[in-house]
């Protein structure tokens, strides 16, 4: 079962903590807002992605079942 990161851009305040915790999948733009790399979160990065989502101060980041996986269910 694949998982992917989703960002609520309206809720996000640009704290940047997610990018510090998961630089492999999240970059910050010029204003400090996250840019998520597309695709599923794989392997050892799932735990890190879960931690980054939990650490978001405004709960704008979440880890959820990928769209492709959800459609198969």
C-alpha positions in Angstrom: 0.0 0.0 0.0 1.6 3.2 -1.1 1.4 6.5 0.7 1.9 10.1 -0.4 2.2 13.4 1.3 -0.5 16.0 0.9 -0.3 19.7 1.8 -3.2 22.0 2.7 -1.7 25.2 1.2 -4.3 27.4 2.7 -3.6 26.1 6.2 0.2 26.2 5.8 2.0 29.2 7.5 5.4 28.4 6.0 7.2 27.4 9.3 9.5 25.1 7.2 9.8 22.4 9.9 8.6 19.7 7.4 11.5 20.5 5.1 14.0 20.3 7.9 12.7 16.9 8.9 12.2 15.5 5.4 14.6 17.2 2.9 14.5 14.2 0.6 10.9 15.0 -0.3 10.2 18.6 0.7 11.9 21.8 -0.5 11.1 25.3 0.4 10.2 28.0 -2.1 11.6 31.5 -2.0 9.0 32.5 0.6 9.6 29.5 2.9 6.6 27.5 1.8 7.0 23.7 1.1 7.2 22.2 -2.3 6.5 18.5 -2.2 8.2 16.1 -4.6 5.6 14.1 -6.5 5.0 10.4 -6.1 4.7 7.9 -3.4 6.8 7.9 -0.2 8.9 4.8 -0.3 10.9 2.6 2.1 12.7 4.1 5.0 11.2 7.6 4.2 7.7 6.6 5.4 8.6 6.9 9.1 10.3 10.3 8.4 7.2 11.5 6.5 5.0 10.4 9.3 7.1 12.4 11.8 7.2 15.5 9.6 3.4 15.4 9.3 3.0 15.0 13.0 5.4 17.9 13.7 3.6 20.4 11.5 2.4 23.2 13.9 -0.7 23.9 11.9 -1.4 20.3 10.7 -1.2 21.3 7.1 0.8 18.2 6.1 -0.6 14.7 6.1 0.5 11.3 4.9 -2.3 9.4 3.2 -2.9 6.4 1.0 -1.9 7.2 -2.6 -4.7 8.0 -5.1 -3.8 4.9 -7.2 -3.9 2.7 -4.2 -7.2 4.1 -2.9 -8.8 3.5 -6.3 -7.9 -0.2 -6.2 -9.6 -0.7 -2.8 
